[in-house]
Amino acid sequence: MRKPALLRIAAWIFLVGGAAGLVGLLVTPLDLPIYSIGATTLSGKAFAATAGVPFALATALFLIAGVALLKDYTWSRLSFVVAVLGYGISAAWIGLKTGDAAVAGNAGLGGLVLTVVAAIYLYRSSAVRAYYRQLSQRPGDGA
């Protein structure tokens, strides 16, 4: 069975987003003023101090989900949901750390809505369920 189109697209979105996040994390020591939280521009060190942990968490989750979807691991569906939820939690965390309750609330609510929509698609769509059922029946699939 062919992978549903949305899963193929999501794999690349997660990989590109994760790669961009990784580049952003790798250049923080250069202390360039290329980061922003809301309307505030920050240097690399200020960004790392304010948002480094949640940003790194979201980046790692995106890369894991992207690779899992691309390599057709049976657990990629769960990694998709966790990555979307982790993104929402990370964005809310950054909003709270910057003292912007509106950003934190919007990010938290937006992340929750996206997580529910993703979970409904991944666990209720007949095409996606059939695809994962076929993946789970592959011989020797220990991934």
ROLUM-340419 format. One record per residue: residue in three letters; x, z negated, y negated of N, C-alpha, C in turn. Coordinates in pm, whole numbers, plus 50000, padded with zeros to 5 digits. Layout:
<pts>
@code = ALA; n_X = X; n_Z = Z; n_Y = Y; ca_X = X; ca_Z = Z; ca_Y = Y; c_X = X; c_Z = Z; c_Y = Y
...
</pts>
This chain:
<pts>
@code = MET; n_X = 50084; n_Z = 50000; n_Y = 50118; ca_X = 50000; ca_Z = 50000; ca_Y = 50000; c_X = 50088; c_Z = 50000; c_Y = 49875
@code = ARG; n_X = 50047; n_Z = 50073; n_Y = 49778; ca_X = 50122; ca_Z = 50083; ca_Y = 49654; c_X = 50094; c_Z = 49962; c_Y = 49565
@code = LYS; n_X = 50198; n_Z = 49916; n_Y = 49496; ca_X = 50186; ca_Z = 49801; ca_Y = 49407; c_X = 50089; c_Z = 49835; c_Y = 49293
@code = PRO; n_X = 49994; n_Z = 49746; n_Y = 49261; ca_X = 49904; ca_Z = 49771; ca_Y = 49148; c_X = 49983; c_Z = 49794; c_Y = 49018
@code = ALA; n_X = 49934; n_Z = 49884; n_Y = 48936; ca_X = 50004; ca_Z = 49926; ca_Y = 48815; c_X = 50036; c_Z = 49809; c_Y = 48723
@code = LEU; n_X = 49943; n_Z = 49716; n_Y = 48707; ca_X = 49966; ca_Z = 49604; ca_Y = 48616; c_X = 50083; c_Z = 49517; c_Y = 48664
@code = LEU; n_X = 50101; n_Z = 49506; n_Y = 48794; ca_X = 50215; ca_Z = 49430; ca_Y = 48846; c_X = 50346; c_Z = 49503; c_Y = 48818
@code = ARG; n_X = 50346; n_Z = 49636; n_Y = 48828; ca_X = 50468; ca_Z = 49712; ca_Y = 48796; c_X = 50501; c_Z = 49697; c_Y = 48647
@code = ILE; n_X = 50400; n_Z = 49707; n_Y = 48563; ca_X = 50422; ca_Z = 49693; ca_Y = 48418; c_X = 50469; c_Z = 49552; c_Y = 48385
@code = ALA; n_X = 50404; n_Z = 49451; n_Y = 48444; ca_X = 50440; ca_Z = 49312; ca_Y = 48417; c_X = 50584; c_Z = 49282; c_Y = 48457
@code = ALA; n_X = 50629; n_Z = 49340; n_Y = 48568; ca_X = 50767; ca_Z = 49318; ca_Y = 48612; c_X = 50864; c_Z = 49358; c_Y = 48502
@code = TRP; n_X = 50842; n_Z = 49475; n_Y = 48443; ca_X = 50933; ca_Z = 49523; ca_Y = 48339; c_X = 50917; c_Z = 49446; c_Y = 48208
@code = ILE; n_X = 50796; n_Z = 49403; n_Y = 48176; ca_X = 50777; ca_Z = 49320; ca_Y = 48056; c_X = 50852; c_Z = 49189; c_Y = 48071
@code = PHE; n_X = 50839; n_Z = 49126; n_Y = 48189; ca_X = 50912; ca_Z = 49001; ca_Y = 48212; c_X = 51063; c_Z = 49022; c_Y = 48208
@code = LEU; n_X = 51111; n_Z = 49130; n_Y = 48268; ca_X = 51256; ca_Z = 49156; ca_Y = 48270; c_X = 51311; c_Z = 49185; c_Y = 48131
@code = VAL; n_X = 51242; n_Z = 49269; n_Y = 48055; ca_X = 51288; ca_Z = 49301; ca_Y = 47919; c_X = 51280; c_Z = 49176; c_Y = 47830
@code = GLY; n_X = 51170; n_Z = 49102; n_Y = 47839; ca_X = 51157; ca_Z = 48979; ca_Y = 47761; c_X = 51263; c_Z = 48876; c_Y = 47798
@code = GLY; n_X = 51287; n_Z = 48861; n_Y = 47928; ca_X = 51389; ca_Z = 48768; ca_Y = 47973; c_X = 51529; c_Z = 48810; c_Y = 47932
@code = ALA; n_X = 51557; n_Z = 48941; n_Y = 47940; ca_X = 51689; ca_Z = 48991; ca_Y = 47898; c_X = 51710; c_Z = 48971; c_Y = 47748
@code = ALA; n_X = 51606; n_Z = 48997; n_Y = 47669; ca_X = 51616; ca_Z = 48976; ca_Y = 47524; c_X = 51639; c_Z = 48828; c_Y = 47495
@code = GLY; n_X = 51568; n_Z = 48741; n_Y = 47566; ca_X = 51588; ca_Z = 48598; ca_Y = 47548; c_X = 51728; c_Z = 48555; c_Y = 47586
@code = LEU; n_X = 51780; n_Z = 48612; n_Y = 47695; ca_X = 51915; ca_Z = 48579; ca_Y = 47738; c_X = 52019; c_Z = 48622; c_Y = 47635
@code = VAL; n_X = 52003; n_Z = 48741; n_Y = 47580; ca_X = 52093; ca_Z = 48786; ca_Y = 47473; c_X = 52085; c_Z = 48690; c_Y = 47354
@code = GLY; n_X = 51962; n_Z = 48653; n_Y = 47318; ca_X = 51944; ca_Z = 48559; ca_Y = 47208; c_X = 52014; c_Z = 48427; c_Y = 47233
@code = LEU; n_X = 52007; n_Z = 48377; n_Y = 47356; ca_X = 52074; ca_Z = 48252; ca_Y = 47390; c_X = 52226; c_Z = 48267; c_Y = 47388
@code = LEU; n_X = 52274; n_Z = 48381; n_Y = 47437; ca_X = 52419; ca_Z = 48402; ca_Y = 47444; c_X = 52485; c_Z = 48415; c_Y = 47307
@code = VAL; n_X = 52411; n_Z = 48462; n_Y = 47208; ca_X = 52473; ca_Z = 48478; ca_Y = 47075; c_X = 52450; c_Z = 48358; c_Y = 46984
@code = THR; n_X = 52382; n_Z = 48253; n_Y = 47031; ca_X = 52363; ca_Z = 48135; ca_Y = 46946; c_X = 52495; c_Z = 48073; c_Y = 46898
@code = PRO; n_X = 52601; n_Z = 48071; n_Y = 46980; ca_X = 52726; ca_Z = 48012; ca_Y = 46929; c_X = 52785; c_Z = 48087; c_Y = 46809
@code = LEU; n_X = 52747; n_Z = 48213; n_Y = 46789; ca_X = 52798; ca_Z = 48288; ca_Y = 46674; c_X = 52737; c_Z = 48238; c_Y = 46543
@code = ASP; n_X = 52631; n_Z = 48157; n_Y = 46554; ca_X = 52566; ca_Z = 48093; ca_Y = 46440; c_X = 52515; c_Z = 48194; c_Y = 46336
@code = LEU; n_X = 52466; n_Z = 48306; n_Y = 46381; ca_X = 52412; ca_Z = 48408; ca_Y = 46292; c_X = 52270; c_Z = 48370; c_Y = 46249
@code = PRO; n_X = 52232; n_Z = 48401; n_Y = 46126; ca_X = 52097; ca_Z = 48366; ca_Y = 46080; c_X = 51994; c_Z = 48471; c_Y = 46124
@code = ILE; n_X = 51983; n_Z = 48493; n_Y = 46254; ca_X = 51893; ca_Z = 48597; ca_Y = 46305; c_X = 51771; c_Z = 48539; c_Y = 46378
@code = TYR; n_X = 51758; n_Z = 48410; n_Y = 46379; ca_X = 51649; ca_Z = 48344; ca_Y = 46450; c_X = 51544; c_Z = 48299; c_Y = 46350
@code = SER; n_X = 51419; n_Z = 48297; n_Y = 46397; ca_X = 51313; ca_Z = 48245; ca_Y = 46310; c_X = 51211; c_Z = 48171; c_Y = 46394
@code = ILE; n_X = 51157; n_Z = 48068; n_Y = 46334; ca_X = 51044; ca_Z = 47995; ca_Y = 46390; c_X = 50940; c_Z = 47995; c_Y = 46280
@code = GLY; n_X = 50832; n_Z = 48066; n_Y = 46304; ca_X = 50733; ca_Z = 48086; ca_Y = 46197; c_X = 50797; c_Z = 48167; c_Y = 46086
@code = ALA; n_X = 50788; n_Z = 48118; n_Y = 45965; ca_X = 50846; ca_Z = 48189; ca_Y = 45851; c_X = 50986; c_Z = 48140; c_Y = 45817
@code = THR; n_X = 51037; n_Z = 48045; n_Y = 45894; ca_X = 51168; ca_Z = 47986; ca_Y = 45865; c_X = 51278; c_Z = 48057; c_Y = 45942
@code = THR; n_X = 51379; n_Z = 48105; n_Y = 45870; ca_X = 51495; ca_Z = 48167; ca_Y = 45933; c_X = 51597; c_Z = 48058; c_Y = 45965
@code = LEU; n_X = 51654; n_Z = 48067; n_Y = 46084; ca_X = 51749; ca_Z = 47964; ca_Y = 46129; c_X = 51880; c_Z = 48028; c_Y = 46175
@code = SER; n_X = 51986; n_Z = 47949; n_Y = 46166; ca_X = 52113; ca_Z = 47991; ca_Y = 46225; c_X = 52105; c_Z = 47969; c_Y = 46376
@code = GLY; n_X = 52201; n_Z = 48021; n_Y = 46447; ca_X = 52203; ca_Z = 48005; ca_Y = 46592; c_X = 52207; c_Z = 47859; c_Y = 46635
@code = LYS; n_X = 52291; n_Z = 47780; n_Y = 46569; ca_X = 52302; ca_Z = 47638; ca_Y = 46606; c_X = 52175; c_Z = 47562; c_Y = 46574
@code = ALA; n_X = 52113; n_Z = 47592; n_Y = 46460; ca_X = 51987; ca_Z = 47525; ca_Y = 46425; c_X = 51876; c_Z = 47564; c_Y = 46522
@code = PHE; n_X = 51875; n_Z = 47692; n_Y = 46560; ca_X = 51774; ca_Z = 47738; ca_Y = 46656; c_X = 51795; c_Z = 47668; c_Y = 46791
@code = ALA; n_X = 51919; n_Z = 47660; n_Y = 46836; ca_X = 51948; ca_Z = 47595; ca_Y = 46963; c_X = 51908; c_Z = 47448; c_Y = 46961
@code = ALA; n_X = 51933; n_Z = 47382; n_Y = 46849; ca_X = 51896; ca_Z = 47240; ca_Y = 46838; c_X = 51745; c_Z = 47220; c_Y = 46834
@code = THR; n_X = 51675; n_Z = 47312; n_Y = 46772; ca_X = 51530; ca_Z = 47298; ca_Y = 46756; c_X = 51454; c_Z = 47352; c_Y = 46876
@code = ALA; n_X = 51492; n_Z = 47469; n_Y = 46924; ca_X = 51411; ca_Z = 47538; ca_Y = 47025; c_X = 51490; c_Z = 47581; c_Y = 47148
@code = GLY; n_X = 51613; n_Z = 47539; n_Y = 47160; ca_X = 51699; ca_Z = 47587; ca_Y = 47268; c_X = 51645; c_Z = 47561; c_Y = 47408
@code = VAL; n_X = 51603; n_Z = 47438; n_Y = 47436; ca_X = 51557; ca_Z = 47403; ca_Y = 47570; c_X = 51429; c_Z = 47479; c_Y = 47608
@code = PRO; n_X = 51324; n_Z = 47472; n_Y = 47525; ca_X = 51203; ca_Z = 47546; ca_Y = 47565; c_X = 51223; c_Z = 47698; c_Y = 47569
@code = PHE; n_X = 51307; n_Z = 47751; n_Y = 47480; ca_X = 51335; ca_Z = 47894; ca_Y = 47478; c_X = 51410; c_Z = 47934; c_Y = 47605
@code = ALA; n_X = 51508; n_Z = 47852; n_Y = 47645; ca_X = 51583; ca_Z = 47879; ca_Y = 47768; c_X = 51492; c_Z = 47870; c_Y = 47890
@code = LEU; n_X = 51399; n_Z = 47774; n_Y = 47890; ca_X = 51304; ca_Z = 47761; ca_Y = 47999; c_X = 51218; c_Z = 47887; c_Y = 48012
@code = ALA; n_X = 51162; n_Z = 47932; n_Y = 47901; ca_X = 51078; ca_Z = 48053; ca_Y = 47903; c_X = 51159; c_Z = 48174; c_Y = 47947
@code = THR; n_X = 51281; n_Z = 48185; n_Y = 47900; ca_X = 51368; ca_Z = 48296; ca_Y = 47937; c_X = 51394; c_Z = 48296; c_Y = 48088
@code = ALA; n_X = 51427; n_Z = 48181; n_Y = 48143; ca_X = 51454; ca_Z = 48171; ca_Y = 48287; c_X = 51329; c_Z = 48206; c_Y = 48368
@code = LEU; n_X = 51214; n_Z = 48155; n_Y = 48326; ca_X = 51090; ca_Z = 48184; ca_Y = 48399; c_X = 51056; c_Z = 48333; c_Y = 48394
@code = PHE; n_X = 51079; n_Z = 48396; n_Y = 48279; ca_X = 51054; ca_Z = 48540; ca_Y = 48267; c_X = 51145; c_Z = 48619; c_Y = 48360
@code = LEU; n_X = 51273; n_Z = 48584; n_Y = 48364; ca_X = 51367; ca_Z = 48656; ca_Y = 48450; c_X = 51331; c_Z = 48638; c_Y = 48598
@code = ILE; n_X = 51296; n_Z = 48516; n_Y = 48636; ca_X = 51258; ca_Z = 48490; ca_Y = 48775; c_X = 51134; c_Z = 48571; c_Y = 48812
@code = ALA; n_X = 51032; n_Z = 48568; n_Y = 48726; ca_X = 50908; ca_Z = 48642; ca_Y = 48754; c_X = 50935; c_Z = 48792; c_Y = 48760
@code = GLY; n_X = 51015; n_Z = 48842; n_Y = 48668; ca_X = 51045; ca_Z = 48986; ca_Y = 48668; c_X = 51115; c_Z = 49031; c_Y = 48794
@code = VAL; n_X = 51216; n_Z = 48957; n_Y = 48836; ca_X = 51289; ca_Z = 48993; ca_Y = 48958; c_X = 51197; c_Z = 48979; c_Y = 49080
@code = ALA; n_X = 51119; n_Z = 48871; n_Y = 49085; ca_X = 51029; ca_Z = 48850; ca_Y = 49199; c_X = 50927; c_Z = 48963; c_Y = 49211
@code = LEU; n_X = 50871; n_Z = 49006; n_Y = 49098; ca_X = 50774; ca_Z = 49116; ca_Y = 49100; c_X = 50842; c_Z = 49247; c_Y = 49138
@code = LEU; n_X = 50959; n_Z = 49270; n_Y = 49084; ca_X = 51030; ca_Z = 49395; ca_Y = 49112; c_X = 51071; c_Z = 49405; c_Y = 49259
@code = LYS; n_X = 51111; n_Z = 49292; n_Y = 49317; ca_X = 51159; ca_Z = 49292; ca_Y = 49456; c_X = 51048; c_Z = 49266; c_Y = 49556
@code = ASP; n_X = 50925; n_Z = 49254; n_Y = 49508; ca_X = 50808; ca_Z = 49237; ca_Y = 49595; c_X = 50814; c_Z = 49112; c_Y = 49682
@code = TYR; n_X = 50860; n_Z = 49002; n_Y = 49625; ca_X = 50859; ca_Z = 48876; ca_Y = 49699; c_X = 50716; c_Z = 48826; c_Y = 49711
@code = THR; n_X = 50685; n_Z = 48764; n_Y = 49822; ca_X = 50549; ca_Z = 48716; ca_Y = 49844; c_X = 50509; c_Z = 48608; c_Y = 49744
@code = TRP; n_X = 50605; n_Z = 48537; n_Y = 49689; ca_X = 50578; ca_Z = 48431; ca_Y = 49592; c_X = 50578; c_Z = 48482; c_Y = 49447
@code = SER; n_X = 50588; n_Z = 48613; n_Y = 49428; ca_X = 50594; ca_Z = 48667; ca_Y = 49292; c_X = 50464; c_Z = 48644; c_Y = 49214
@code = ARG; n_X = 50354; n_Z = 48635; n_Y = 49284; ca_X = 50226; ca_Z = 48610; ca_Y = 49217; c_X = 50229; c_Z = 48472; c_Y = 49150
@code = LEU; n_X = 50277; n_Z = 48373; n_Y = 49222; ca_X = 50289; ca_Z = 48238; ca_Y = 49166; c_X = 50389; c_Z = 48236; c_Y = 49051
@code = SER; n_X = 50500; n_Z = 48308; n_Y = 49065; ca_X = 50600; ca_Z = 48309; ca_Y = 48958; c_X = 50544; c_Z = 48373; c_Y = 48831
@code = PHE; n_X = 50455; n_Z = 48470; n_Y = 48845; ca_X = 50388; ca_Z = 48534; ca_Y = 48731; c_X = 50308; c_Z = 48428; c_Y = 48654
@code = VAL; n_X = 50224; n_Z = 48353; n_Y = 48727; ca_X = 50141; ca_Z = 48251; ca_Y = 48663; c_X = 50227; c_Z = 48143; c_Y = 48598
@code = VAL; n_X = 50330; n_Z = 48098; n_Y = 48667; ca_X = 50417; ca_Z = 47993; ca_Y = 48614; c_X = 50491; c_Z = 48043; c_Y = 48489
@code = ALA; n_X = 50534; n_Z = 48168; n_Y = 48488; ca_X = 50604; ca_Z = 48223; ca_Y = 48371; c_X = 50511; c_Z = 48228; c_Y = 48250
@code = VAL; n_X = 50387; n_Z = 48271; n_Y = 48269; ca_X = 50293; ca_Z = 48277; ca_Y = 48158; c_X = 50262; c_Z = 48136; c_Y = 48107
@code = LEU; n_X = 50238; n_Z = 48043; n_Y = 48199; ca_X = 50213; ca_Z = 47904; ca_Y = 48160; c_X = 50336; c_Z = 47844; c_Y = 48091
@code = GLY; n_X = 50454; n_Z = 47872; n_Y = 48145; ca_X = 50578; ca_Z = 47821; ca_Y = 48084; c_X = 50600; c_Z = 47874; c_Y = 47945
@code = TYR; n_X = 50563; n_Z = 48000; n_Y = 47923; ca_X = 50573; ca_Z = 48058; ca_Y = 47788; c_X = 50484; c_Z = 47982; c_Y = 47691
@code = GLY; n_X = 50360; n_Z = 47956; n_Y = 47731; ca_X = 50268; ca_Z = 47882; ca_Y = 47644; c_X = 50317; c_Z = 47741; c_Y = 47615
@code = ILE; n_X = 50365; n_Z = 47673; n_Y = 47719; ca_X = 50417; ca_Z = 47537; ca_Y = 47702; c_X = 50539; c_Z = 47538; c_Y = 47612
@code = SER; n_X = 50629; n_Z = 47634; n_Y = 47631; ca_X = 50750; ca_Z = 47643; ca_Y = 47549; c_X = 50715; c_Z = 47669; c_Y = 47403
@code = ALA; n_X = 50621; n_Z = 47760; n_Y = 47379; ca_X = 50581; ca_Z = 47790; ca_Y = 47241; c_X = 50516; c_Z = 47669; c_Y = 47176
@code = ALA; n_X = 50433; n_Z = 47596; n_Y = 47251; ca_X = 50371; ca_Z = 47474; ca_Y = 47197; c_X = 50477; c_Z = 47368; c_Y = 47169
@code = TRP; n_X = 50575; n_Z = 47355; n_Y = 47258; ca_X = 50683; ca_Z = 47259; ca_Y = 47242; c_X = 50761; c_Z = 47289; c_Y = 47114
@code = ILE; n_X = 50791; n_Z = 47415; n_Y = 47093; ca_X = 50864; ca_Z = 47453; ca_Y = 46972; c_X = 50781; c_Z = 47421; c_Y = 46848
@code = GLY; n_X = 50650; n_Z = 47448; n_Y = 46853; ca_X = 50563; ca_Z = 47414; ca_Y = 46742; c_X = 50563; c_Z = 47265; c_Y = 46712
@code = LEU; n_X = 50559; n_Z = 47184; n_Y = 46818; ca_X = 50562; ca_Z = 47038; ca_Y = 46799; c_X = 50696; c_Z = 46992; c_Y = 46743
@code = LYS; n_X = 50805; n_Z = 47050; n_Y = 46792; ca_X = 50939; ca_Z = 47010; ca_Y = 46743; c_X = 50959; c_Z = 47045; c_Y = 46596
@code = THR; n_X = 50893; n_Z = 47149; n_Y = 46550; ca_X = 50907; ca_Z = 47189; ca_Y = 46410; c_X = 50804; c_Z = 47121; c_Y = 46321
@code = GLY; n_X = 50715; n_Z = 47043; n_Y = 46381; ca_X = 50615; ca_Z = 46971; ca_Y = 46304; c_X = 50496; c_Z = 47056; c_Y = 46263
@code = ASP; n_X = 50480; n_Z = 47172; n_Y = 46324; ca_X = 50370; ca_Z = 47261; ca_Y = 46290; c_X = 50262; c_Z = 47248; c_Y = 46397
@code = ALA; n_X = 50166; n_Z = 47160; n_Y = 46371; ca_X = 50061; ca_Z = 47132; ca_Y = 46469; c_X = 49974; c_Z = 47254; c_Y = 46495
@code = ALA; n_X = 49953; n_Z = 47336; n_Y = 46392; ca_X = 49871; ca_Z = 47456; ca_Y = 46410; c_X = 49938; c_Z = 47553; c_Y = 46506
@code = VAL; n_X = 50067; n_Z = 47574; n_Y = 46489; ca_X = 50142; ca_Z = 47663; ca_Y = 46579; c_X = 50139; c_Z = 47606; c_Y = 46721
@code = ALA; n_X = 50162; n_Z = 47476; n_Y = 46733; ca_X = 50162; ca_Z = 47412; ca_Y = 46865; c_X = 50025; c_Z = 47425; c_Y = 46932
@code = GLY; n_X = 49920; n_Z = 47400; n_Y = 46857; ca_X = 49785; ca_Z = 47410; ca_Y = 46913; c_X = 49748; c_Z = 47551; c_Y = 46952
@code = ASN; n_X = 49778; n_Z = 47646; n_Y = 46863; ca_X = 49748; ca_Z = 47787; ca_Y = 46893; c_X = 49829; c_Z = 47836; c_Y = 47013
@code = ALA; n_X = 49956; n_Z = 47798; n_Y = 47019; ca_X = 50041; ca_Z = 47840; ca_Y = 47130; c_X = 49993; c_Z = 47778; c_Y = 47260
@code = GLY; n_X = 49958; n_Z = 47650; n_Y = 47256; ca_X = 49910; ca_Z = 47584; ca_Y = 47377; c_X = 49780; c_Z = 47644; c_Y = 47427
@code = LEU; n_X = 49686; n_Z = 47665; n_Y = 47336; ca_X = 49558; ca_Z = 47724; ca_Y = 47374; c_X = 49575; c_Z = 47869; c_Y = 47420
@code = GLY; n_X = 49655; n_Z = 47945; n_Y = 47346; ca_X = 49681; ca_Z = 48084; ca_Y = 47384; c_X = 49748; c_Z = 48093; c_Y = 47520
@code = GLY; n_X = 49845; n_Z = 48006; n_Y = 47545; ca_X = 49912; ca_Z = 48004; ca_Y = 47674; c_X = 49818; c_Z = 47969; c_Y = 47787
@code = LEU; n_X = 49727; n_Z = 47875; n_Y = 47761; ca_X = 49630; ca_Z = 47837; ca_Y = 47864; c_X = 49534; c_Z = 47952; c_Y = 47894
@code = VAL; n_X = 49486; n_Z = 48019; n_Y = 47790; ca_X = 49396; ca_Z = 48133; ca_Y = 47810; c_X = 49466; c_Z = 48245; c_Y = 47887
@code = LEU; n_X = 49590; n_Z = 48277; n_Y = 47848; ca_X = 49664; ca_Z = 48382; ca_Y = 47919; c_X = 49690; c_Z = 48344; c_Y = 48065
@code = THR; n_X = 49717; n_Z = 48218; n_Y = 48089; ca_X = 49741; ca_Z = 48172; ca_Y = 48226; c_X = 49616; c_Z = 48188; c_Y = 48311
@code = VAL; n_X = 49501; n_Z = 48150; n_Y = 48255; ca_X = 49375; ca_Z = 48164; ca_Y = 48329; c_X = 49345; c_Z = 48311; c_Y = 48357
@code = VAL; n_X = 49363; n_Z = 48397; n_Y = 48257; ca_X = 49338; ca_Z = 48541; ca_Y = 48276; c_X = 49433; c_Z = 48597; c_Y = 48383
@code = ALA; n_X = 49560; n_Z = 48560; n_Y = 48376; ca_X = 49656; ca_Z = 48607; ca_Y = 48476; c_X = 49618; c_Z = 48559; c_Y = 48615
@code = ALA; n_X = 49581; n_Z = 48432; n_Y = 48626; ca_X = 49546; ca_Z = 48377; ca_Y = 48757; c_X = 49421; c_Z = 48445; c_Y = 48814
@code = ILE; n_X = 49324; n_Z = 48471; n_Y = 48729; ca_X = 49204; ca_Z = 48540; ca_Y = 48776; c_X = 49240; c_Z = 48679; c_Y = 48828
@code = TYR; n_X = 49322; n_Z = 48750; n_Y = 48752; ca_X = 49363; ca_Z = 48884; ca_Y = 48796; c_X = 49442; c_Z = 48876; c_Y = 48927
@code = LEU; n_X = 49538; n_Z = 48786; n_Y = 48933; ca_X = 49628; ca_Z = 48780; ca_Y = 49047; c_X = 49563; c_Z = 48726; c_Y = 49175
@code = TYR; n_X = 49463; n_Z = 48640; n_Y = 49160; ca_X = 49404; ca_Z = 48577; ca_Y = 49277; c_X = 49261; c_Z = 48623; c_Y = 49307
@code = ARG; n_X = 49198; n_Z = 48697; n_Y = 49215; ca_X = 49061; ca_Z = 48742; ca_Y = 49238; c_X = 49047; c_Z = 48894; c_Y = 49251
@code = SER; n_X = 49142; n_Z = 48969; n_Y = 49200; ca_X = 49136; ca_Z = 49115; ca_Y = 49209; c_X = 49153; c_Z = 49157; c_Y = 49355
@code = SER; n_X = 49060; n_Z = 49239; n_Y = 49404; ca_X = 49068; ca_Z = 49280; ca_Y = 49544; c_X = 49193; c_Z = 49363; c_Y = 49572
@code = ALA; n_X = 49232; n_Z = 49447; n_Y = 49477; ca_X = 49352; ca_Z = 49530; ca_Y = 49496; c_X = 49478; c_Z = 49444; c_Y = 49503
@code = VAL; n_X = 49487; n_Z = 49343; n_Y = 49417; ca_X = 49604; ca_Z = 49256; ca_Y = 49416; c_X = 49606; c_Z = 49169; c_Y = 49541
@code = ARG; n_X = 49491; n_Z = 49117; n_Y = 49580; ca_X = 49485; ca_Z = 49037; ca_Y = 49702; c_X = 49525; c_Z = 49119; c_Y = 49824
@code = ALA; n_X = 49477; n_Z = 49244; n_Y = 49831; ca_X = 49514; ca_Z = 49330; ca_Y = 49944; c_X = 49664; c_Z = 49360; c_Y = 49943
@code = TYR; n_X = 49720; n_Z = 49380; n_Y = 49826; ca_X = 49863; ca_Z = 49407; ca_Y = 49814; c_X = 49945; c_Z = 49288; c_Y = 49866
@code = TYR; n_X = 49910; n_Z = 49167; n_Y = 49822; ca_X = 49984; ca_Z = 49049; ca_Y = 49866; c_X = 49958; c_Z = 49016; c_Y = 50013
@code = ARG; n_X = 49841; n_Z = 49048; n_Y = 50062; ca_X = 49813; ca_Z = 49030; ca_Y = 50204; c_X = 49907; c_Z = 49119; c_Y = 50285
@code = GLN; n_X = 49924; n_Z = 49243; n_Y = 50239; ca_X = 50014; ca_Z = 49336; ca_Y = 50308; c_X = 50159; c_Z = 49286; c_Y = 50299
@code = LEU; n_X = 50198; n_Z = 49234; n_Y = 50182; ca_X = 50335; ca_Z = 49180; ca_Y = 50168; c_X = 50360; c_Z = 49065; c_Y = 50264
@code = SER; n_X = 50261; n_Z = 48980; n_Y = 50279; ca_X = 50280; ca_Z = 48862; ca_Y = 50365; c_X = 50287; c_Z = 48899; c_Y = 50512
@code = GLN; n_X = 50245; n_Z = 49018; n_Y = 50547; ca_X = 50247; ca_Z = 49062; ca_Y = 50686; c_X = 50373; c_Z = 49141; c_Y = 50722
@code = ARG; n_X = 50463; n_Z = 49157; n_Y = 50624; ca_X = 50589; ca_Z = 49228; ca_Y = 50654; c_X = 50671; c_Z = 49146; c_Y = 50751
@code = PRO; n_X = 50729; n_Z = 49210; n_Y = 50850; ca_X = 50814; ca_Z = 49136; ca_Y = 50945; c_X = 50942; c_Z = 49087; c_Y = 50878
@code = GLY; n_X = 50978; n_Z = 48965; n_Y = 50907; ca_X = 51104; ca_Z = 48910; ca_Y = 50856; c_X = 51106; c_Z = 48885; c_Y = 50708
@code = ASP; n_X = 50990; n_Z = 48865; n_Y = 50646; ca_X = 50985; ca_Z = 48842; ca_Y = 50502; c_X = 51005; c_Z = 48694; c_Y = 50474
@code = GLY; n_X = 51130; n_Z = 48654; n_Y = 50461; ca_X = 51159; ca_Z = 48514; ca_Y = 50433; c_X = 51170; c_Z = 48486; c_Y = 50285
@code = ALA; n_X = 51153; n_Z = 48588; n_Y = 50201; ca_X = 51170; ca_Z = 48570; ca_Y = 50057; c_X = 51051; c_Z = 48500; c_Y = 49997
</pts>
